[in-house]
Amino acid sequence: MTYLGFSEEEITAFMDEQYIRKIPGIGKVNEMILKGIGVQTCKDIVSKGAEIYLNFTPNAWSFLMS
């Protein structure tokens, strides 16, 4: 359990370092696909948005970006 303050900076810093598998809704298959395009952390999801868009459905892309 982790306590985070209400500041956007604290939340962003915490989420940036979380592994993608920690996100509810990302299972083994999506994890393998994401790792195949170089995505390992939540920060990588944002930086590789174009590659994710090409490999996933628009709904999955929208979910990952949110």
Buried (B, 14 or more C-beta within 10 A) or exposed (E): EEEEEEEEEEEEEEBEEEEBEEBEEBEEEBBEBBEEBEBEBBBBBBEBBEBBBEBBEEEBBEBBEE
